Amino acid sequence: MASAPEFPPLAPKRALGLERLANSQEWILAGVAIATWFFMRQIQPSHDVFWQFWVARQMLGGARLYADIWEVNPPLWFWSAMPVQWLATQCGVAWQEVLLPLLVLTSAVSAILVLRLVDLGKPLYNLILLVIIFWLSAVVPLADLGQREHYVLMFGLPYAALIARRVTGKSVAVPLALVIGVLASYGFALKHYFLLVPIALELWLWISLRRSWKPWRPEIIVLAGLAAAYAVCVFWLTPEFFTIALPMIEIAYHGYDATLFEVLFHPWVIFWALAILFLLTFHRNRKCSTKNDASAFFVSLIIMAACFFIAYFWQHKGPYYHGIPATGALTIAIFLCLIGFELIRVIPSALGIALMYLPLSTSIAIQDNSKQFVRLTDKLFSRVHAGESVFVAGTNPLFWPAIEKHKLVWPFRSSSLWTLPAIAQSERMGVKSPELQKMAAELNSAIREDLRCNPPTILLFPHSIPAGDGRHEFLTKDFLFRDPGLRQFIESNYSESEEPNSVHVYLRKRTVPRAANLNCRIVR
């Protein structure tokens, strides 16, 4: 049994002010949520979320995911964007104006669900826990709002609290368990790495209860039922995920793998190390009380964080949003540890508060170092009229917000040339891979067809991308011009402009008709 800080027994609500505070927790959270939404209205989601909703819009228009649109992620994330995109279209607003208040609302719901299962014994502590969970779910992800890790933290916390409640042997209302099961099913299904969390929590529950353990509980029935339904839908609705997407992932997705140093050397990983050191140093060496909700929740958070550590390193990519759920779980665990001390021990309290400040203030978040390229694309796209087509032959889709901002058409079937890094590494290292050579030919062919179907007004070719050992570079323009048809199409209809040194800019010289001999899809 994992050890955890011993929490004070539930105290009677004697002070009238605290009683009022206890009765006003949801109202206070509602006020915080409204204020948060008001100040978050100008926050821009990540470029991945812009692509997610572009895909949803194409699918609502009849495009087939993985067949007409190349994508590496399972379909659930895109399917879930379709109702939001549809509602935004019906209301005549941008999808961001629907998504952001929805995220704030679901963050508040997540916090309330946790508080239905965990009681820290004092109204003030319960209120702080409520606000911390909301803040971690709604604000801390910053520009990564709407990412899959954001959702799994938001919907995974109530599930961890539910399993902790089961460990204490206390009853849980069936409707509450069903709601939590439905929300958690969505979060855990977004990536297969996330399935570690419910599996590990269920193992802990089984070890804790042994003969009292019951597998057919409401949340398990919901998880299993929705997982089976999702699997059937993937096989039935998107068979191309297995025939097109997975082979591409197997061949080329390793091109984005980071080194162990690049995965480790980040502020959030340093925070994890400090948080673990704090919890190991200052927790009280007593076994978790089976009658204490907060102690059991503490252990469930540690298990949850451990699973997300594995998921983070398993993906070996290293962006900030991959670490969001582990950071959130550890932050709440630190707070629970402080409550165990009742904030009367100065050194651990000061250290714990200082540690919590880092993620809650988003101090451990870092901004992408490609801001210059983003500003450049935004400036160039501002010259293009709404409804016209643009194309960027880049491997990083950071430019996506600019496309939506200027209401431009993206002609290509993928968000970027994401297969190119693997091709570049293979060529620079002198590895003759038939699969990658075939993929390179298919990539150029797809670009040629898509550009002829929706001829762009402007073409941007980033000069190069790192390849192989990182010291060599791979010229993207030279790679695309290997295709004679694509080269002829560009040289005949475009002229290179004298623009910044970081990209080759080609401007269309004349009106170019859509290709009549291709089965061109309509881009919305």
C-alpha positions in Angstrom: 0.0 0.0 0.0 1.4 3.4 -1.0 2.1 5.8 1.9 0.4 9.1 2.1 0.0 12.1 4.4 -2.5 11.6 7.2 -5.2 14.2 6.9 -7.2 15.6 9.9 -10.6 14.1 10.6 -13.7 15.8 9.2 -14.4 18.8 11.4 -17.8 20.2 12.3 -18.8 23.4 10.6 -18.9 25.7 13.6 -18.0 29.1 12.2 -20.9 30.8 10.6 -18.6 32.4 8.0 -17.2 29.0 7.0 -20.7 27.6 6.8 -21.7 30.3 4.4 -18.5 29.7 2.4 -19.3 26.0 2.3 -22.8 26.7 1.0 -21.4 29.1 -1.6 -18.6 27.1 -3.2 -20.5 26.5 -6.5 -21.4 30.1 -6.7 -17.9 31.2 -6.1 -16.7 28.8 -8.7 -19.3 30.2 -11.1 -18.0 33.7 -10.6 -14.4 32.5 -11.1 -15.4 30.7 -14.3 -17.3 33.7 -15.7 -14.3 35.9 -15.0 -11.9 33.4 -16.5 -14.0 33.1 -19.7 -14.1 36.9 -19.9 -10.3 37.2 -19.8 -9.7 34.1 -21.9 -11.7 35.2 -24.9 -8.7 36.5 -26.7 -6.5 33.4 -26.0 -5.7 31.6 -29.2 -5.8 27.8 -29.1 -2.8 25.9 -30.5 -2.3 25.3 -34.2 -3.2 21.6 -33.7 -6.7 22.7 -32.6 -7.1 24.9 -35.6 -6.3 21.9 -37.8 -8.7 19.8 -35.7 -11.6 22.1 -36.5 -10.5 22.5 -40.2 -10.8 18.7 -40.4 -14.2 18.7 -38.7 -15.4 21.3 -41.2 -14.3 19.2 -44.1 -15.9 16.1 -42.7 -19.2 17.9 -42.2 -18.9 18.8 -45.9 -18.4 15.1 -46.9 -14.6 14.6 -46.8 -13.4 11.2 -45.6 -10.9 11.2 -42.8 -7.6 9.3 -43.7 -8.8 8.9 -47.3 -9.3 12.5 -48.4 -7.4 13.9 -45.4 -4.0 12.5 -44.1 -3.9 12.4 -40.3 -1.9 10.5 -37.7 -4.3 10.7 -34.8 -7.2 8.4 -34.1 -10.6 9.8 -35.2 -12.3 10.5 -31.8 -10.6 14.0 -31.4 -11.9 15.0 -34.8 -15.4 13.5 -34.4 -15.8 15.4 -31.1 -15.0 18.7 -32.9 -17.8 18.2 -35.4 -20.8 19.1 -33.1 -18.9 22.2 -32.0 -18.1 23.2 -35.5 -21.7 22.5 -36.6 -23.1 24.7 -33.8 -20.7 27.5 -34.6 -21.7 27.4 -38.2 -25.4 27.5 -37.3 -24.9 30.4 -35.0 -22.7 32.2 -37.6 -19.7 32.5 -35.3 -16.2 31.2 -35.2 -15.7 27.8 -33.6 -13.4 29.4 -30.9 -16.5 31.4 -29.6 -18.2 28.0 -28.9 -15.1 26.0 -27.8 -13.7 28.4 -25.2 -16.9 28.8 -23.0 -17.4 25.0 -23.4 -13.9 24.3 -22.0 -14.5 26.7 -19.1 -17.8 25.0 -18.4 -16.4 21.5 -18.5 -13.5 22.5 -16.3 -15.9 23.8 -13.7 -17.9 20.6 -14.0 -14.8 18.5 -13.5 -13.9 20.4 -10.3 -17.5 20.0 -8.9 -17.5 16.3 -9.6 -14.2 15.9 -7.6 -15.7 17.8 -4.7 -18.7 15.5 -4.7 -16.3 12.7 -3.9 -13.5 14.3 -1.8 -14.0 16.2 1.4 -11.0 17.8 3.0 -12.8 18.4 6.3 -12.9 22.2 6.1 -15.0 24.4 3.8 -12.0 26.7 3.0 -9.8 23.7 2.0 -12.6 22.4 -0.2 -13.0 25.7 -1.9 -9.3 26.0 -2.5 -9.3 22.5 -4.0 -12.2 23.4 -6.2 -10.5 26.5 -7.6 -7.2 24.7 -8.1 -8.7 21.9 -10.1 -10.7 24.5 -12.2 -7.5 26.6 -12.7 -5.4 23.6 -13.7 -8.1 22.5 -16.2 -9.1 25.8 -17.7 -6.1 28.2 -17.5 -2.8 26.3 -17.0 -2.9 24.7 -20.5 -2.5 28.2 -22.0 -2.3 28.0 -25.8 -2.7 24.2 -25.7 -6.4 24.5 -24.6 -8.3 21.7 -26.4 -5.4 19.4 -26.8 -5.9 15.7 -25.9 -3.8 16.0 -22.8 -5.9 18.9 -21.6 -9.1 16.8 -21.9 -7.6 13.7 -20.2 -6.6 15.8 -17.2 -9.9 17.5 -17.0 -11.9 14.3 -17.2 -9.4 12.0 -15.5 -9.4 13.8 -12.2 -13.0 13.0 -11.3 -12.3 9.4 -12.3 -9.3 9.3 -10.0 -11.4 10.7 -7.2 -14.1 8.1 -7.9 -11.7 5.2 -7.6 -10.3 6.7 -4.4 -13.8 6.9 -3.0 -14.2 3.2 -3.9 -11.0 2.4 -2.0 -12.4 3.9 1.1 -15.4 1.6 0.9 -17.9 4.4 0.8 -20.9 4.3 -1.6 -21.2 6.4 -4.7 -24.4 7.4 -6.3 -25.0 5.5 -9.6 -25.8 8.6 -11.7 -22.6 10.3 -10.4 -20.5 7.2 -11.4 -22.2 7.1 -14.8 -21.5 10.7 -15.6 -17.8 10.4 -14.5 -17.5 7.2 -16.5 -18.8 8.8 -19.7 -16.5 11.8 -19.4 -13.5 9.6 -18.5 -14.2 7.3 -21.5 -13.8 10.2 -23.8 -10.5 11.4 -22.2 -8.9 8.0 -21.9 -9.8 7.1 -25.5 -8.1 10.1 -27.1 -4.7 8.3 -27.0 -3.9 4.7 -26.3 -1.2 5.8 -23.8 -3.9 7.2 -21.6 -5.4 3.7 -21.0 -2.6 3.2 -18.5 -4.5 5.4 -16.0 -7.7 3.4 -15.6 -5.8 0.1 -15.7 -3.4 1.2 -12.9 -6.2 2.7 -10.8 -8.3 -0.5 -11.2 -5.3 -2.6 -10.1 -4.8 -0.4 -7.0 -8.5 -0.8 -6.2 -8.3 -4.6 -6.6 -5.2 -4.7 -4.3 -7.0 -2.5 -1.7 -10.3 -4.3 -1.6 -9.3 -7.9 -2.7 -12.4 -10.0 -2.0 -14.7 -6.9 -1.8 -13.6 -5.8 -5.3 -16.5 -5.8 -7.8 -15.7 -5.4 -11.5 -19.2 -4.7 -12.8 -19.6 -1.2 -11.4 -21.4 1.6 -13.3 -18.2 3.4 -14.4 -16.6 0.1 -15.6 -19.7 -0.8 -17.6 -19.7 2.6 -19.2 -15.9 2.5 -19.9 -16.1 -1.0 -21.4 -19.3 -0.3 -23.4 -18.1 3.0 -24.9 -14.7 1.5 -25.7 -16.3 -1.3 -27.6 -18.6 1.1 -29.4 -15.7 3.3 -30.3 -13.7 0.4 -31.7 -16.6 -0.7 -33.8 -17.0 2.8 -35.2 -13.4 3.1 -36.1 -13.4 -0.2 -38.0 -16.7 0.7 -39.7 -16.5 4.4 -40.4 -12.7 4.9 -40.9 -11.2 1.7 -42.2 -8.6 3.8 -43.9 -7.1 4.5 -40.5 -5.7 0.9 -40.7 -4.9 0.8 -44.4 -3.5 4.3 -44.9 -2.8 6.1 -41.6 -1.1 3.4 -39.5 1.3 2.3 -42.3 2.3 6.0 -42.8 2.8 6.4 -39.0 4.9 3.2 -38.8 7.2 4.4 -41.7 7.6 8.1 -41.1 6.4 9.3 -37.7 9.7 8.6 -36.1 11.0 11.7 -37.9 9.6 13.8 -35.1 11.2 11.8 -32.3 13.3 13.9 -29.9 16.5 12.8 -28.1 16.4 11.9 -24.5 18.1 15.1 -23.6 15.4 17.1 -25.6 12.6 15.2 -23.7 14.2 15.8 -20.3 15.5 19.3 -20.5 12.3 21.2 -19.9 10.9 23.3 -17.0 8.0 20.9 -16.4 10.3 17.9 -16.1 12.3 19.8 -13.5 9.1 20.6 -11.7 8.2 16.9 -11.6 11.5 16.1 -10.1 11.2 18.8 -7.4 7.6 17.8 -6.7 8.5 14.1 -6.2 11.4 15.1 -4.0 9.0 17.3 -1.9 6.4 14.6 -1.6 9.1 12.0 -0.6 10.7 14.3 1.9 7.7 15.8 3.7 4.9 13.2 3.6 4.1 11.5 6.9 5.2 7.9 6.8 1.8 6.4 7.6 -0.4 4.1 5.6 -3.4 5.6 3.8 -6.5 5.6 6.0 -9.3 3.6 4.3 -11.7 6.0 5.9 -10.2 9.2 4.7 -11.3 10.5 1.2 -8.4 13.0 0.9 -5.7 10.4 1.7 -7.1 8.0 -0.9 -7.4 10.7 -3.5 -3.7 11.6 -2.8 -2.6 8.1 -3.6 -4.8 8.0 -6.8 -3.2 11.2 -8.0 0.3 9.8 -7.5 -0.7 6.7 -9.5 -2.3 8.9 -12.2 0.9 11.1 -12.4 3.1 8.0 -12.7 1.0 6.8 -15.6 1.3 10.1 -17.4 5.1 10.1 -16.8 5.2 6.9 -18.7 2.9 8.3 -21.5 5.1 11.4 -21.8 8.4 9.4 -22.2 6.7 6.8 -24.3 5.8 9.3 -26.9 9.4 10.7 -26.8 8.4 14.0 -28.5 8.7 16.4 -25.5 6.2 19.3 -26.1 4.7 21.2 -23.2 1.2 19.9 -23.6 2.4 16.2 -23.3 3.2 17.0 -19.7 0.1 18.8 -18.7 -1.8 15.9 -17.0 1.3 14.8 -15.0 1.8 18.4 -13.9 -1.8 18.8 -12.9 -1.9 15.6 -10.8 1.3 16.5 -9.0 0.1 20.0 -8.2 -3.0 18.8 -6.5 -1.0 16.1 -4.7 1.2 18.8 -3.3 -1.8 20.8 -2.1 -3.2 17.7 -0.3 0.2 17.2 1.3 0.1 20.7 2.6 -3.4 20.2 4.0 -2.0 17.2 5.8 0.3 19.6 7.6 -2.5 22.1 8.1 -0.1 24.7 6.9 1.5 25.0 10.4 4.9 23.6 9.5 6.7 26.6 7.9 9.4 25.0 5.8 7.3 22.4 4.0 4.4 24.8 3.6 6.6 27.5 2.1 8.3 25.0 -0.2 5.0 23.4 -1.3 3.3 26.8 -2.0 6.4 27.8 -4.0 6.2 24.6 -6.0 2.5 25.0 -6.7 3.1 28.5 -7.9 5.2 27.3 -10.8 2.4 25.4 -12.7 -0.5 27.5 -11.4 1.2 30.7 -12.7 2.1 28.9 -15.9 5.8 29.8 -15.2 6.9 26.4 -16.4 5.3 26.8 -19.8 7.6 27.8 -22.7 6.7 29.5 -25.9 7.6 28.0 -29.3 10.8 29.3 -30.7 9.3 29.7 -34.2 7.5 32.9 -33.6 9.4 34.7 -36.3 8.1 32.2 -38.9 4.5 32.5 -37.6 4.7 36.3 -37.8 6.1 36.1 -41.3 3.4 33.8 -42.6 0.7 36.0 -41.0 2.2 39.0 -42.8 2.4 37.3 -46.1 -1.1 35.8 -45.8 -2.5 39.3 -45.1 -1.9 40.1 -48.7 -4.1 37.4 -49.9 -7.9 37.9 -50.2 -10.3 35.8 -48.2 -11.3 32.6 -50.0 -8.1 32.3 -51.9 -5.7 29.4 -51.6 -2.3 29.3 -49.9 0.3 26.6 -49.4 3.3 26.2 -47.1 5.7 23.4 -47.8 6.7 23.2 -44.1 7.0 20.4 -41.6 5.6 22.3 -38.6 2.0 23.5 -38.9 2.5 26.6 -36.7 1.1 28.8 -39.5 -2.4 27.3 -39.1 -4.0 30.1 -37.1 -3.0 32.6 -39.8 -4.9 30.5 -42.4 -8.1 30.6 -40.4 -7.6 34.2 -39.3 -7.5 35.4 -42.9 -10.2 32.9 -44.0 -8.0 31.3 -46.6 -8.2 27.9 -48.4 -5.8 25.2 -47.5 -5.4 22.9 -50.6 -3.3 20.1 -49.2 -4.7 16.9 -47.7 -2.5 17.1 -44.6 -1.8 19.9 -42.1 1.9 19.9 -43.1 4.6 17.8 -44.8 4.9 15.7 -41.6 6.4 12.7 -43.5 9.3 14.8 -44.8 11.6 14.7 -41.7 11.8 10.9 -41.8 12.6 11.1 -45.6 15.2 13.8 -45.0 16.9 11.8 -42.2 17.0 8.7 -44.3 18.6 10.4 -47.3 21.1 12.4 -45.3 22.2 9.2 -43.5 22.4 7.3 -46.8 19.8 4.7 -45.9 18.0 3.3 -48.9 14.5 2.6 -47.6 12.1 1.5 -50.3 9.1 2.4 -48.1 10.4 5.9 -47.6 11.3 6.3 -51.3 7.8 5.2 -52.2 6.3 7.6 -49.6 8.4 10.5 -51.0 7.0 9.9 -54.5 3.5 9.7 -53.1 4.0 12.9 -51.2 5.1 14.8 -54.3 2.3 13.3 -56.3 -0.3 14.4 -53.7 1.1 17.9 -53.6 1.0 18.2 -57.3 -2.6 17.0 -57.5 -3.9 19.2 -54.6 -2.2 22.3 -55.9 -3.6 21.8 -59.4 -7.1 21.3 -57.9 -6.9 24.5 -55.8 -4.1 26.6 -57.3 -2.6 28.8 -54.5 -2.2 32.5 -54.8 1.1 32.2 -52.8 3.5 29.4 -52.2 5.9 29.4 -49.3 9.0 27.0 -49.2 11.0 27.1 -45.9 14.6 26.9 -47.0 15.5 23.7 -45.1 14.8 21.4 -42.2 17.3 19.6 -39.9 18.1 16.1 -41.1 20.1 13.1 -39.9 22.5 14.2 -37.2 21.0 17.7 -36.9 24.0 19.4 -38.4 23.0 18.9 -42.0 20.0 20.4 -43.7 17.5 19.2 -46.3 16.3 21.6 -48.9 12.5 21.4 -49.1 12.3 23.3 -52.4 14.8 20.9 -54.1 12.8 17.9 -52.8 9.5 19.1 -54.2 11.1 20.1 -57.5 12.1 16.5 -58.1 8.7 15.9 -59.4 8.8 17.1 -63.0 5.0 17.8 -63.1 5.1 19.8 -59.9 8.1 21.7 -61.0 6.6 22.6 -64.4 3.3 23.7 -62.7 5.2 26.0 -60.3 7.6 27.5 -62.9 4.9 28.1 -65.4 2.4 29.8 -63.2 4.5 31.4 -60.4 7.4 33.8 -60.0 9.8 33.9 -57.1 9.5 37.0 -55.0 12.3 38.8 -53.2 11.2 38.2 -49.7 12.9 37.3 -46.3 15.8 34.9 -46.3 14.0 32.2 -44.3 11.6 31.2 -47.0 11.2 31.0 -50.8 8.1 32.9 -51.7 6.3 32.2 -55.0 3.5 34.5 -56.2 1.0 33.4 -58.8 1.5 35.3 -62.1 -1.9 34.6 -63.6 -5.3 33.0 -63.0 -4.8 29.2 -63.0 -7.9 27.1 -63.6 -8.7 24.1 -61.5 -7.5 20.8 -63.1 -10.4 19.3 -65.1 -8.9 15.8 -65.3 -8.7 15.2 -61.5 -11.4 14.3 -59.1 -10.9 17.4 -57.0 -12.6 17.7 -53.7 -14.2 20.9 -52.5 -12.3 22.6 -49.6 -14.5 24.4 -47.2 
